[in-house]
Amino acid sequence: MDEHTLRVVKIDKEAIFELIYETFRAQEQELLDLSPVDVINDCAMDW
Protein backbone atom coordinates (compact mmCIF):
# COMPACT_ATOMS: atom_id res chain seq x y z
CA MET A 1 0.00 0.00 0.00
CA ASP A 2 1.25 3.50 -0.80
CA GLU A 3 2.76 5.49 2.08
CA HIS A 4 0.10 8.21 1.78
CA THR A 5 -2.87 5.87 1.48
CA LEU A 6 -5.25 5.32 4.39
CA ARG A 7 -7.44 2.25 4.74
CA VAL A 8 -10.52 2.48 6.97
CA VAL A 9 -12.03 -0.74 8.31
CA LYS A 10 -15.37 -0.78 10.13
CA ILE A 11 -15.59 -3.30 12.97
CA ASP A 12 -18.73 -3.84 15.02
CA LYS A 13 -18.79 -3.80 18.83
CA GLU A 14 -19.07 -7.57 19.17
CA ALA A 15 -15.93 -8.11 17.09
CA ILE A 16 -13.97 -5.55 19.13
CA PHE A 17 -15.17 -7.15 22.36
CA GLU A 18 -14.11 -10.59 21.14
CA LEU A 19 -10.68 -9.26 20.14
CA ILE A 20 -10.14 -7.59 23.53
CA TYR A 21 -11.41 -10.65 25.43
CA GLU A 22 -9.33 -13.17 23.48
CA THR A 23 -6.21 -10.99 23.76
CA PHE A 24 -6.72 -10.63 27.50
CA ARG A 25 -7.30 -14.36 27.93
CA ALA A 26 -4.13 -15.18 25.99
CA GLN A 27 -2.02 -12.81 28.13
CA GLU A 28 -3.83 -12.71 31.47
CA GLN A 29 -1.03 -14.31 33.51
CA GLU A 30 1.47 -11.72 32.27
CA LEU A 31 -0.96 -8.80 32.51
CA LEU A 32 -2.06 -9.70 36.05
CA ASP A 33 1.46 -10.70 37.12
CA LEU A 34 0.40 -14.21 38.16
CA SER A 35 2.60 -17.20 38.65
CA PRO A 36 1.73 -20.15 36.38
CA VAL A 37 -1.70 -21.12 37.71
CA ASP A 38 -5.08 -21.88 36.21
CA VAL A 39 -7.19 -18.72 36.06
CA ILE A 40 -10.96 -18.60 35.88
CA ASN A 41 -12.43 -15.25 34.93
CA ASP A 42 -15.66 -13.57 33.97
CA CYS A 43 -15.59 -10.61 31.63
CA ALA A 44 -18.28 -8.06 30.84
CA MET A 45 -18.07 -4.77 28.97
CA ASP A 46 -20.44 -1.88 29.52
CA TRP A 47 -20.64 -0.05 26.19
Order of alpha helices (4+ residues) and beta strands (2+ residues): alpha
